[in-house]
Amino acid sequence: MEDLTLATHEEHQTTDAVATPTVLLIEDDPGLSQMVGGLLNEAGYRPVMIADHAQIAAAVERWRPRCVILDGALLPTGQGRSWNDAIEIRRAHPGLPVVMFTADTAALAEARAGTSGRSRAAGFAGVVGKPFAVEEFLATVRGAVDANVGSGRVGVESDDGVLAITLFPEVASPATGEAERALFFGTVVHELKQPLTAISIQIQLARRLARDLERQGVVLDRAFVQVARMDRLITELLTQSRLEAPELPLELVTFDLCAVVADVVAQHEHGDSAQIALELATHDLRVRGDPFRVAQIVGNLVSNALKYGLPGSRIVASLSVVGREARFRIEDHGVGVAATERDRIFEPYYRSTRTRSASGAGLGLYISRRLAERHGGRLWLEASTEAGSAFVLALPIADQ
């Protein structure tokens, strides 16, 4: 399997010389990308995987694929961008087959019907919905690779004689109100179907590996990881809905914040060596609140630091006392938050332009701040640059 960012010029020169057909996969979910790439590799294709839709043109020119599998990523307007990308590919390479690969049921139906102007202009050679049956997916790819697709025309003529190659532009202004809510629900469906797709693939692979118990165990472990991912998203949705209600029930007790923070950090350490450096100014810091909800806040902050930090980079977390507040601070070395977006990252459904390619529904920080406020505390972005960000959670210390 190849990655556009790691490929060399010499490798490109030999691509056309090898008999193995190259298939370009555009998929923004890293885990799903690896799984689908593995399926393609086992089926006799040479997969090249990229996540950034802006790199499609360069990837096609570089690798000369026999087929493009196009993920249905969302635009900031809530519309799927498969149409724009497919039309651009057809304009530049009329004979190159493109397969739609999306969880958007409306887009799937429109592409299969092929009656709208943009579906005719996109001219998808196949349509695969998420989740999918492995054999059906491979059969669709095989048909697209083997078919003699395209007549050489740049576009498809519509009923009124106008070429339907016109792109559907992205709206520059941010979505608000009902449009933003629609975008949120579209994102939620997308995020839920990504792990569902991964789980479906892993279960199908496990059935194939009935006689290889060791490999079967690995596959099922990966499926459980995706189940946990779905569980986190559903928990966020449930918490958000309760936050919108007049009251969110809290189980208030006095507890040691140090123990909760240490436990949450330990749960997020999965490597042989620790990635998170935890500094505790004290080992018995009593606060009053709901330990489960406070752990949820800390867990969101730690998860974000790991998700948006550079792979393997050091994360520094600390717990200290400032006046009558207990302060948990966490600093990552990642993408940071653009200055123009720092006032919006705590809004519901909002996702920074630097992090939209990562999984998530834009609820974590909103929920965390609301929960902190329900505890009489605060949550804020202390600092952010292109080298990383630092967030601080402050909670009142319990009366003795």
LOVOBA-641292 format. One record per residue: residue in three letters; z, x, y of N, C-alpha, C in turn. Coordinates in steps of 0.05 Angstrom, whole numbers, padded with zeros to 5 digits, always signed. Last residue first. Example, Ala and Ser with C-alpha at 12.3 -4.5 7.8 and 13.67 -1.06 7.14 Angstrom:
2
SER+00142+00257-00045+00143+00273-00021+00157+00258+00001;ALA+00156+00264-00114+00156+00246-00090+00156+00264-00066;
This chain:
400
GLN+01070-00269+00445+01089-00259+00425+01111-00280+00420;ASP+01006-00298+00451+01033-00295+00462+01052-00287+00439;ALA+00946-00262+00434+00966-00283+00429+00992-00277+00441;ILE+00896-00244+00481+00916-00235+00462+00937-00258+00459;PRO+00832-00275+00487+00860-00272+00497+00878-00263+00474;LEU+00773-00234+00477+00790-00257+00468+00818-00253+00479;ALA+00707-00214+00488+00735-00212+00497+00750-00238+00489;LEU+00654-00175+00467+00669-00200+00462+00698-00196+00471;VAL+00597-00143+00491+00626-00144+00491+00636-00172+00486;PHE+00541-00101+00475+00552-00128+00479+00583-00126+00476;ALA+00490-00058+00493+00519-00059+00487+00529-00087+00494;SER+00428-00030+00469+00444-00050+00484+00473-00048+00475;GLY+00373+00018+00478+00393+00003+00463+00409-00015+00481;ALA+00333+00043+00506+00345+00059+00484+00367+00043+00469;GLU+00319+00014+00548+00299+00015+00526+00310+00031+00503;THR+00384-00016+00559+00361+00000+00567+00340-00001+00545;SER+00441-00051+00579+00417-00050+00562+00395-00033+00575;ALA+00509-00074+00579+00488-00056+00588+00465-00057+00569;GLU+00537-00121+00565+00549-00101+00584+00527-00083+00596;LEU+00530-00186+00558+00515-00162+00554+00524-00142+00575;TRP+00589-00223+00535+00569-00215+00554+00554-00190+00545;LEU+00636-00273+00525+00617-00255+00512+00595-00249+00532;ARG+00706-00293+00525+00680-00288+00539+00662-00271+00521;GLY+00755-00346+00510+00745-00318+00514+00718-00317+00527;GLY+00774-00393+00492+00784-00383+00517+00776-00355+00523;HIS+00747-00410+00448+00772-00395+00443+00785-00385+00469;ARG+00701-00430+00470+00719-00449+00458+00746-00436+00451;GLU+00677-00381+00484+00688-00398+00505+00707-00419+00494;ALA+00660-00365+00433+00679-00349+00448+00692-00365+00470;LEU+00623-00406+00422+00648-00403+00406+00669-00386+00420;ARG+00585-00394+00461+00598-00420+00462+00624-00419+00445;ARG+00568-00343+00444+00581-00346+00470+00596-00372+00471;SER+00548-00355+00392+00570-00336+00395+00584-00340+00422;ILE+00505-00390+00404+00528-00400+00389+00552-00381+00393;TYR+00472-00353+00433+00481-00378+00445+00506-00388+00431;LEU+00463-00314+00394+00478-00307+00418+00488-00332+00432;GLY+00434-00346+00354+00458-00330+00349+00475-00324+00373;LEU+00386-00372+00363+00411-00387+00366+00436-00370+00365;GLY+00334-00357+00351+00343-00356+00378+00369-00371+00383;ALA+00321-00355+00298+00313-00379+00312+00323-00379+00341;GLY+00291-00301+00259+00312-00313+00274+00302-00337+00290;SER+00258-00238+00247+00266-00265+00239+00289-00275+00256;ALA+00216-00206+00298+00238-00206+00278+00246-00234+00271;SER+00182-00214+00338+00170-00208+00312+00191-00208+00290;ARG+00213-00221+00383+00201-00245+00371+00189-00240+00344;THR+00235-00181+00413+00247-00186+00386+00234-00210+00372;ARG+00215-00176+00463+00216-00152+00447+00225-00157+00418;THR+00220-00225+00486+00193-00217+00479+00193-00192+00461;SER+00277-00261+00460+00265-00240+00477+00238-00233+00467;ARG+00283-00330+00454+00279-00304+00439+00266-00285+00458;TYR+00322-00389+00457+00307-00368+00471+00306-00342+00454;TYR+00353-00428+00433+00325-00426+00425+00310-00403+00438;PRO+00401-00429+00487+00392-00438+00460+00362-00436+00457;GLU+00414-00368+00523+00405-00396+00523+00397-00404+00494;PHE+00425-00315+00526+00446-00332+00515+00439-00362+00515;ILE+00381-00292+00549+00385-00287+00521+00407-00304+00509;ARG+00374-00298+00604+00365-00320+00587+00372-00316+00557;ASP+00386-00254+00634+00400-00279+00641+00394-00302+00621;ARG+00350-00216+00615+00379-00214+00608+00395-00239+00615;GLU+00297-00213+00627+00305-00233+00607+00335-00233+00602;THR+00284-00173+00662+00278-00200+00670+00288-00222+00650;ALA+00298-00127+00633+00314-00135+00656+00309-00164+00664;ALA+00295-00133+00562+00281-00130+00587+00298-00141+00610;VAL+00339-00101+00519+00331-00127+00530+00318-00122+00557;GLY+00329-00057+00462+00340-00065+00487+00330-00092+00496;VAL+00315-00034+00413+00293-00041+00432+00304-00049+00460;GLY+00368+00012+00399+00345-00003+00391+00326-00010+00414;HIS+00425+00028+00382+00403+00045+00392+00377+00031+00383;ASP+00483-00011+00402+00462-00002+00383+00442+00016+00397;GLU+00551-00025+00406+00528-00012+00419+00508-00003+00398;ILE+00603-00070+00417+00585-00059+00398+00559-00049+00412;ARG+00672-00086+00425+00647-00076+00437+00629-00064+00416;PHE+00722-00130+00434+00705-00119+00413+00679-00111+00427;ARG+00784-00133+00464+00755-00130+00469+00742-00116+00445;ALA+00836-00175+00482+00826-00158+00461+00796-00157+00464;GLU+00870-00179+00544+00847-00186+00528+00844-00165+00505;ARG+00905-00168+00584+00914-00187+00564+00891-00196+00546;GLY+00882-00104+00592+00900-00124+00604+00911-00142+00582;VAL+00848-00090+00538+00844-00088+00567+00860-00110+00580;VAL+00845-00057+00477+00860-00076+00493+00856-00070+00522;SER+00791-00054+00428+00811-00043+00446+00825-00065+00461;LEU+00746-00033+00381+00764-00055+00387+00787-00043+00404;SER+00677-00017+00372+00704-00010+00378+00720-00035+00385;ALA+00619+00012+00342+00635-00012+00348+00663-00003+00353;VAL+00556+00039+00342+00584+00045+00349+00598+00019+00357;ILE+00507+00059+00298+00518+00036+00313+00547+00042+00318;ARG+00452+00102+00288+00480+00098+00289+00488+00075+00307;SER+00393+00083+00251+00406+00094+00275+00436+00086+00275;GLY+00364+00062+00209+00382+00084+00203+00397+00095+00227;PRO+00314+00038+00252+00323+00041+00224+00340+00066+00220;LEU+00342+00018+00315+00322+00034+00300+00332+00038+00272;GLY+00365-00050+00321+00368-00022+00324+00346-00007+00308;TYR+00360-00103+00307+00344-00093+00329+00347-00064+00335;LYS+00394-00108+00261+00366-00119+00261+00349-00106+00283;LEU+00443-00086+00277+00428-00075+00254+00399-00083+00254;ALA+00456-00119+00320+00455-00090+00324+00439-00077+00301;ASN+00456-00169+00294+00437-00163+00315+00434-00133+00319;SER+00501-00163+00261+00475-00168+00249+00453-00161+00269;VAL+00542-00157+00299+00536-00135+00281+00508-00138+00269;LEU+00540-00208+00323+00536-00184+00339+00528-00160+00322;ASN+00551-00242+00279+00526-00244+00294+00519-00219+00310;GLY+00603-00224+00266+00581-00221+00247+00554-00223+00261;VAL+00631-00241+00311+00629-00212+00305+00606-00207+00286;ILE+00625-00297+00303+00616-00284+00328+00612-00254+00322;GLN+00649-00304+00252+00621-00312+00256+00610-00298+00281;ALA+00701-00289+00262+00685-00272+00244+00655-00279+00247;VAL+00714-00334+00293+00714-00308+00305+00698-00288+00288;ARG+00711-00373+00253+00692-00374+00276+00691-00347+00290;PHE+00752-00357+00218+00725-00360+00208+00705-00359+00231;PRO+00798-00358+00251+00788-00332+00240+00759-00334+00230;ASP+00808-00389+00309+00798-00395+00283+00786-00370+00271;GLY+00866-00364+00344+00840-00377+00342+00833-00383+00314;ARG+00899-00314+00377+00901-00341+00366+00874-00354+00367;VAL+00911-00245+00357+00898-00265+00375+00902-00292+00361;ARG+00939-00181+00352+00942-00210+00346+00928-00227+00367;LEU+00927-00124+00323+00920-00137+00348+00919-00167+00343;ASP+00940-00070+00294+00952-00097+00292+00949-00110+00319;HIS+00921-00021+00303+00916-00032+00277+00930-00059+00273;THR+00882+00003+00360+00907-00006+00347+00901-00018+00320;ALA+00832+00019+00369+00853+00030+00386+00880+00024+00376;LEU+00783+00036+00324+00805+00017+00329+00827+00030+00345;GLU+00716+00042+00314+00738+00055+00327+00759+00033+00334;LEU+00666+00050+00267+00685+00031+00278+00710+00046+00288;ALA+00599+00060+00261+00624+00075+00267+00643+00056+00280;ILE+00554+00043+00212+00570+00032+00235+00596+00048+00238;GLN+00534+00066+00168+00517+00066+00192+00532+00057+00216;ALA+00559+00106+00115+00565+00086+00136+00546+00089+00159;SER+00518+00117+00058+00534+00127+00079+00537+00106+00101;ASP+00490+00083+00023+00509+00103+00012+00527+00115+00033;GLY+00489+00016+00052+00478+00042+00044+00499+00060+00032;HIS+00513-00029+00072+00500-00031+00046+00490-00005+00036;GLU+00556-00062+00113+00549-00035+00104+00538-00036+00075;HIS+00574-00112+00124+00547-00106+00133+00539-00077+00126;GLN+00626-00115+00106+00607-00133+00093+00578-00126+00101;ALA+00652-00081+00143+00648-00073+00115+00627-00089+00101;VAL+00652-00115+00188+00636-00090+00189+00631-00080+00160;VAL+00687-00155+00171+00660-00161+00177+00642-00136+00177;ASP+00735-00124+00164+00723-00138+00141+00694-00145+00146;ALA+00745-00107+00216+00740-00087+00195+00727-00100+00171;VAL+00753-00157+00241+00731-00140+00250+00725-00120+00228;VAL+00800-00175+00214+00775-00191+00213+00751-00173+00220;ALA+00837-00135+00227+00830-00140+00199+00804-00155+00197;CYS+00840-00140+00283+00831-00115+00271+00821-00119+00242;LEU+00863-00190+00292+00834-00186+00297+00823-00161+00285;ASP+00907-00225+00255+00902-00197+00263+00872-00193+00267;PHE+00925-00290+00282+00916-00272+00261+00910-00244+00273;THR+00948-00355+00287+00951-00328+00299+00944-00308+00277;VAL+00901-00410+00285+00924-00395+00274+00925-00369+00290;LEU+00863-00468+00285+00877-00448+00301+00901-00436+00287;GLU+00805-00487+00267+00830-00484+00252+00846-00461+00266;LEU+00768-00532+00306+00776-00505+00302+00803-00504+00287;PRO+00713-00576+00313+00740-00572+00302+00745-00542+00297;LEU+00684-00587+00373+00680-00571+00349+00707-00566+00337;GLU+00667-00646+00409+00688-00628+00399+00678-00613+00374;PRO+00620-00672+00426+00642-00668+00444+00663-00648+00435;ALA+00562-00632+00402+00580-00655+00401+00604-00650+00419;GLU+00539-00583+00404+00529-00603+00422+00546-00628+00422;LEU+00565-00558+00363+00571-00549+00390+00561-00569+00410;ARG+00540-00581+00320+00567-00588+00325+00576-00580+00353;SER+00490-00556+00322+00491-00585+00325+00520-00594+00331;GLN+00505-00503+00314+00493-00511+00339+00495-00541+00343;THR+00523-00505+00261+00542-00498+00282+00531-00507+00309;LEU+00475-00517+00235+00497-00536+00233+00517-00531+00255;LEU+00445-00471+00247+00436-00498+00256+00458-00518+00256;GLU+00476-00431+00223+00471-00431+00252+00463-00458+00262;THR+00470-00447+00169+00497-00447+00182+00494-00447+00212;ILE+00416-00438+00162+00426-00466+00161+00454-00468+00173;LEU+00416-00383+00167+00401-00399+00186+00411-00428+00186;ARG+00447-00368+00122+00455-00360+00150+00442-00378+00170;ASP+00417-00388+00080+00444-00398+00084+00453-00392+00113;MET+00372-00356+00082+00369-00384+00088+00396-00396+00095;ARG+00397-00308+00067+00383-00309+00093+00380-00339+00101;ALA+00412-00319+00015+00433-00314+00035+00421-00316+00063;VAL+00362-00323-00008+00379-00347-00007+00401-00343+00014;GLN+00346-00270-00004+00332-00290+00012+00348-00317+00014;VAL+00381-00248-00041+00382-00239-00013+00368-00259+00005;PHE+00363-00273-00088+00389-00280-00078+00393-00271-00049;ALA+00315-00245-00095+00314-00274-00089+00341-00283-00077;ARG+00334-00195-00108+00319-00199-00083+00317-00228-00075;ASP+00355-00207-00158+00373-00198-00136+00359-00201-00109;LEU+00308-00218-00186+00327-00240-00181+00347-00232-00159;VAL+00287-00166-00189+00272-00188-00176+00291-00211-00168;VAL+00326-00140-00219+00319-00131-00192+00306-00153-00176;GLY+00322-00168-00268+00347-00169-00252+00343-00160-00223;GLN+00271-00154-00285+00277-00182-00278+00302-00184-00262;ARG+00278-00101-00296+00261-00108-00273+00266-00137-00265;GLU+00312-00109-00341+00320-00092-00318+00304-00099-00293;LEU+00284-00141-00378+00308-00151-00365+00317-00135-00341;ASP+00227-00158-00395+00236-00134-00381+00261-00141-00365;ARG+00211-00206-00413+00217-00185-00434+00227-00159-00421;ALA+00200-00235-00368+00220-00245-00386+00229-00224-00407;LEU+00168-00229-00323+00183-00206-00333+00204-00214-00353;ARG+00149-00278-00306+00130-00259-00318+00144-00236-00332;ARG+00195-00297-00283+00185-00311-00306+00165-00293-00321;ALA+00198-00264-00238+00219-00262-00259+00209-00275-00285;LEU+00154-00282-00208+00153-00255-00220+00174-00252-00242;GLN+00175-00332-00194+00150-00330-00210+00147-00303-00223;ILE+00218-00315-00164+00223-00330-00188+00198-00330-00206;GLN+00192-00288-00121+00210-00273-00139+00215-00289-00165;ILE+00163-00329-00097+00149-00306-00108+00167-00293-00129;SER+00206-00362-00079+00186-00372-00098+00171-00350-00112;ILE+00231-00328-00043+00245-00337-00067+00226-00347-00088;ALA+00191-00323-00004+00200-00300-00018+00214-00307-00044;THR+00188-00377+00013+00165-00364+00001+00173-00340-00015;LEU+00239-00382+00034+00231-00399+00012+00207-00387-00002;PRO+00238-00345+00077+00253-00339+00053+00247-00357+00029;GLN+00197-00377+00107+00194-00349+00100+00211-00341+00076;LYS+00217-00428+00117+00196-00425+00097+00191-00396+00089;LEU+00253-00419+00158+00263-00429+00133+00242-00425+00110;GLU+00220-00402+00200+00241-00384+00190+00251-00393+00163;HIS+00187-00447+00208+00175-00421+00201+00196-00403+00188;VAL+00225-00484+00223+00209-00489+00199+00197-00463+00189;VAL+00243-00458+00271+00262-00463+00248+00246-00468+00222;THR+00197-00460+00302+00208-00434+00294+00226-00437+00270;GLY+00194-00515+00311+00172-00501+00297+00181-00474+00287;PHE+00241-00523+00338+00239-00534+00312+00215-00522+00296;PHE+00228-00493+00385+00251-00486+00369+00248-00497+00341;LEU+00185-00520+00406+00181-00492+00397+00204-00484+00379;ALA+00210-00567+00419+00190-00568+00399+00184-00540+00388;ARG+00243-00547+00460+00256-00558+00436+00235-00560+00413;GLU+00204-00533+00497+00221-00512+00485+00235-00522+00460;ALA+00184-00583+00508+00166-00563+00497+00182-00541+00484;GLU+00227-00609+00532+00218-00618+00506+00200-00597+00492;GLY+00248-00552+00568+00252-00580+00562+00243-00587+00534;THR+00197-00500+00569+00222-00512+00578+00224-00541+00568;ALA+00166-00437+00559+00169-00465+00551+00196-00476+00560;PRO+00142-00396+00613+00160-00401+00590+00162-00431+00585;SER+00072-00384+00627+00099-00394+00635+00116-00400+00611;ALA+00024-00373+00601+00042-00351+00610+00070-00360+00617;VAL-00004-00395+00541+00007-00403+00567+00027-00382+00577;GLU-00059-00366+00511-00030-00368+00511-00021-00375+00539;PRO-00121-00402+00498-00104-00382+00511-00075-00388+00509;PHE-00164-00404+00449-00143-00421+00459-00122-00403+00472;LEU-00233-00385+00460-00206-00380+00450-00186-00399+00463;THR-00294-00410+00440-00275-00408+00462-00247-00405+00451;ILE-00330-00421+00402-00318-00395+00400-00297-00391+00422;ALA-00364-00465+00395-00335-00469+00393-00320-00443+00389;LEU-00419-00475+00437-00406-00458+00417-00376-00461+00418;VAL-00443-00540+00445-00429-00518+00457-00416-00501+00435;GLY-00465-00585+00423-00483-00563+00428-00469-00539+00440;ASP-00431-00625+00410-00444-00627+00436-00461-00603+00443;ASP-00412-00609+00360-00429-00632+00362-00444-00634+00388;SER-00415-00535+00361-00402-00561+00359-00422-00584+00363;GLU-00432-00479+00323-00440-00497+00344-00427-00524+00340;VAL-00392-00423+00317-00401-00446+00304-00408-00467+00325;GLY-00408-00353+00331-00392-00377+00332-00404-00400+00316;VAL-00442-00312+00314-00417-00306+00327-00399-00330+00327;ARG-00475-00311+00251-00472-00322+00277-00444-00315+00288;GLY-00476-00292+00200-00484-00274+00221-00481-00284+00248;SER-00457-00327+00164-00486-00327+00168-00495-00308+00188;GLY-00406-00320+00115-00416-00316+00142-00446-00315+00143;VAL-00392-00291+00052-00383-00307+00074-00398-00300+00100;ASN-00399-00291-00009-00417-00281+00012-00413-00298+00036;ALA-00338-00276-00044-00358-00294-00032-00375-00280-00012;ASP-00299-00240-00060-00324-00241-00075-00346-00257-00061;VAL-00257-00250-00024-00268-00223-00027-00296-00224-00039;ALA-00247-00304-00033-00255-00295-00006-00268-00268-00008;GLY-00232-00305-00087-00255-00320-00079-00265-00311-00052;ARG-00185-00274-00084-00208-00265-00100-00234-00279-00092;VAL-00153-00306-00052-00161-00280-00042-00185-00270-00057;THR-00148-00350-00088-00159-00354-00061-00169-00328-00050;ALA-00123-00325-00131-00149-00337-00135-00163-00342-00108;LEU-00074-00312-00108-00092-00290-00117-00120-00301-00121;PHE-00053-00364-00100-00057-00345-00078-00078-00324-00085;GLU-00050-00383-00152-00068-00397-00132-00074-00378-00109;GLU-00013-00348-00174-00040-00349-00185-00060-00362-00165;VAL+00033-00360-00141+00021-00334-00142-00008-00335-00152;ALA+00039-00415-00099+00038-00406-00127+00022-00380-00128;PHE+00080-00411-00039+00055-00414-00053+00058-00406-00083;PRO+00115-00442+00018+00113-00423-00005+00087-00429-00021;LYS+00055-00432+00054+00080-00420+00045+00101-00442+00041;GLY-00014-00441+00036+00011-00449+00049+00035-00435+00038;VAL-00077-00416+00049-00054-00413+00031-00029-00421+00047;VAL-00146-00423+00050-00121-00431+00062-00099-00430+00042;GLY-00208-00389+00064-00188-00400+00046-00163-00406+00061;ALA-00240-00374+00105-00252-00374+00078-00233-00385+00057;PHE-00243-00408+00167-00227-00395+00146-00240-00397+00119;GLY-00269-00415+00219-00284-00412+00194-00268-00398+00172;ALA-00260-00418+00274-00245-00399+00258-00258-00394+00231;ALA-00294-00460+00288-00298-00434+00300-00284-00412+00284;ARG-00273-00501+00259-00300-00493+00253-00305-00465+00264;SER-00223-00504+00283-00224-00498+00255-00252-00489+00247;ARG-00237-00518+00336-00226-00491+00331-00226-00484+00301;GLY-00258-00569+00329-00274-00548+00341-00263-00520+00334;SER-00244-00600+00265-00238-00594+00294-00255-00571+00303;THR-00255-00601+00211-00270-00618+00229-00265-00613+00258;GLY-00228-00578+00168-00250-00563+00180-00267-00580+00199;ALA-00188-00590+00131-00207-00611+00139-00232-00598+00151;ARG-00160-00541+00129-00173-00552+00105-00194-00573+00111;ALA-00141-00538+00181-00159-00517+00171-00174-00527+00146;GLU-00107-00582+00183-00130-00580+00202-00151-00560+00192;ALA-00070-00570+00144-00086-00594+00141-00111-00592+00159;LEU-00047-00523+00166-00060-00522+00140-00079-00546+00137;ALA-00025-00542+00214-00047-00523+00215-00062-00521+00188;ALA+00015-00575+00192-00006-00587+00208-00030-00568+00210;THR+00047-00538+00165+00033-00558+00149+00010-00571+00165;ASP+00058-00473+00170+00053-00495+00188+00035-00516+00173;ALA+00062-00427+00142+00081-00448+00134+00077-00474+00151;THR+00002-00390+00123+00022-00401+00142+00040-00422+00129;PHE-00054-00360+00125-00030-00356+00109-00006-00365+00126;MET-00124-00363+00119-00100-00372+00134-00076-00371+00115;VAL-00168-00310+00110-00152-00330+00096-00128-00337+00113;VAL-00233-00291+00127-00205-00292+00136-00191-00315+00122;PRO-00288-00248+00114-00272-00272+00108-00243-00270+00116;LEU-00337-00224+00157-00311-00217+00145-00294-00242+00139;GLY-00383-00234+00184-00383-00237+00155-00357-00231+00141;PRO-00374-00225+00239-00380-00252+00230-00379-00255+00199;HIS-00334-00193+00274-00344-00187+00247-00351-00214+00233;ALA-00323-00212+00325-00329-00184+00322-00342-00177+00295;ARG-00316-00267+00315-00334-00258+00337-00343-00229+00333;ARG-00279-00266+00275-00306-00276+00269-00326-00267+00290;ILE-00234-00247+00303-00245-00232+00281-00274-00240+00275;GLU-00227-00289+00340-00233-00262+00350-00245-00245+00328;ILE-00214-00330+00305-00238-00332+00321-00247-00305+00332;ALA-00165-00311+00284-00188-00315+00266-00214-00316+00282;ASP-00133-00311+00331-00139-00286+00317-00163-00289+00299;ASN-00133-00366+00346-00143-00345+00364-00151-00320+00349;TRP-00110-00388+00298-00136-00397+00308-00148-00375+00326;SER-00059-00366+00292-00080-00361+00272-00107-00367+00283;ARG-00018-00380+00325-00038-00362+00337-00060-00355+00316;GLY+00009-00445+00336+00002-00423+00318-00020-00406+00329;GLN+00049-00461+00393+00025-00463+00378+00021-00440+00359;GLY+00093-00450+00424+00098-00465+00400+00073-00469+00383;THR+00084-00416+00466+00080-00445+00471+00087-00462+00447;PRO+00088-00365+00445+00111-00375+00461+00109-00405+00468;LEU+00059-00374+00379+00057-00366+00406+00082-00376+00421;LEU+00077-00355+00312+00078-00374+00334+00074-00361+00361;ALA+00035-00334+00256+00056-00330+00276+00054-00349+00299;GLY+00011-00341+00202+00010-00360+00223+00033-00357+00243;ASP-00026-00284+00177-00001-00299+00180-00003-00318+00204;LEU-00084-00276+00143-00074-00278+00170-00049-00296+00171;ILE-00118-00229+00109-00099-00251+00104-00082-00253+00129;VAL-00185-00211+00104-00161-00210+00121-00144-00234+00114;CYS-00227-00170+00063-00215-00195+00069-00190-00191+00087;ARG-00244-00119+00060-00262-00139+00049-00252-00167+00054;PRO-00234-00076+00118-00225-00092+00095-00247-00111+00085;ARG-00237-00025+00149-00261-00040+00139-00253-00057+00115;TRP-00199+00005+00174-00198+00003+00145-00221-00012+00132;ARG-00212+00007+00229-00203+00031+00215-00206+00029+00185;GLU-00226-00044+00245-00244-00022+00250-00237+00002+00233;VAL-00179-00071+00230-00205-00079+00218-00225-00056+00221;ALA-00141-00046+00264-00139-00044+00235-00165-00051+00220;ALA-00159-00061+00315-00158-00033+00307-00157-00029+00277;ALA-00151-00117+00311-00178-00106+00316-00179-00077+00308;ILE-00094-00121+00302-00114-00130+00283-00141-00117+00286;GLN-00053-00109+00335-00066-00086+00322-00088-00095+00303;ALA-00030-00155+00353-00046-00140+00373-00061-00116+00360;HIS+00003-00171+00312-00024-00184+00315-00042-00169+00334;ASP+00041-00130+00274+00033-00135+00302+00005-00146+00303;ALA+00046-00116+00221+00062-00139+00232+00052-00148+00259;ILE+00004-00098+00166+00013-00094+00193+00029-00119+00202;MET-00017-00067+00106+00000-00087+00119+00007-00079+00147;VAL-00067-00064+00060-00059-00052+00085-00043-00073+00100;PRO-00077-00060-00010-00067-00075+00013-00060-00056+00036;ARG-00127-00059-00051-00113-00039-00036-00103-00053-00010;TYR-00124-00095-00114-00133-00091-00086-00117-00069-00073;GLY-00105-00109-00164-00128-00091-00162-00139-00088-00134;ALA-00059-00137-00169-00083-00152-00175-00108-00135-00172;GLU-00021-00102-00151-00022-00107-00180-00047-00122-00188;ASN-00032-00108-00096-00035-00082-00110-00038-00085-00140;LEU-00017-00160-00087-00045-00152-00083-00051-00126-00097;LEU+00038-00157-00097+00021-00175-00113-00008-00167-00111;GLY+00054-00121-00057+00057-00114-00085+00039-00131-00103;GLY+00043-00152-00012+00028-00127-00016+00030-00118-00045;VAL+00082-00190-00019+00054-00198-00021+00036-00174-00025;MET+00128-00157-00012+00124-00172-00036+00094-00180-00040;GLN+00121-00136+00040+00122-00118+00017+00117-00133-00009;SER+00122-00185+00069+00098-00167+00070+00098-00148+00046;LEU+00173-00202+00061+00151-00218+00050+00126-00201+00049;GLY+00201-00162+00090+00206-00166+00061+00183-00181+00048;PRO+00180-00167+00143+00177-00142+00127+00181-00147+00097;ASP+00141-00215+00172+00166-00212+00157+00164-00188+00139;ASP+00091-00218+00194+00112-00207+00211+00139-00204+00196;GLU+00029-00198+00170+00053-00213+00163+00076-00201+00178;ILE-00034-00189+00151-00019-00190+00176+00005-00209+00171;LEU-00069-00148+00108-00049-00169+00109-00034-00167+00136;LEU-00132-00132+00085-00114-00129+00107-00095-00153+00109;VAL-00154-00101+00027-00146-00127+00039-00126-00122+00061;THR-00205-00064-00002-00183-00064+00016-00179-00092+00027;PRO-00224-00056-00070-00228-00070-00045-00202-00069-00028;THR-00238+00005-00101-00217-00015-00097-00221-00029-00070;ALA-00275+00046-00099-00284+00020-00109-00263-00002-00104;VAL-00283+00088-00041-00269+00080-00065-00277+00052-00073;ALA-00310+00095+00005-00320+00109-00018-00306+00100-00044;ASP-00286+00071+00047-00310+00059+00038-00320+00071+00012;THR-00242+00108+00054-00238+00080+00047-00262+00067+00035;THR-00247+00159+00073-00252+00155+00045-00250+00126+00036;GLN-00235+00155+00127-00262+00164+00120-00268+00159+00090;HIS-00181+00141+00126-00201+00121+00134-00229+00129+00125;GLU-00159+00189+00111-00156+00167+00093-00177+00146+00100;GLU-00168+00219+00158-00182+00226+00133-00181+00204+00113;HIS-00134+00194+00194-00163+00191+00198-00178+00198+00172;THR-00078+00160+00163-00091+00184+00175-00121+00179+00177;ALA-00025+00113+00173-00050+00121+00162-00062+00145+00177;LEU+00019+00091+00196+00023+00116+00181-00003+00127+00170;THR+00005+00044+00220+00017+00064+00237+00021+00091+00223;LEU-00015+00013+00178-00033+00022+00199-00021+00045+00214;ASP+00002+00028+00112+00012+00018+00138-00005+00030+00160;GLU-00015+00010+00045-00018+00026+00069-00006+00012+00093;MET+00000+00017-00024+00000+00000+00000+00000+00018+00025;
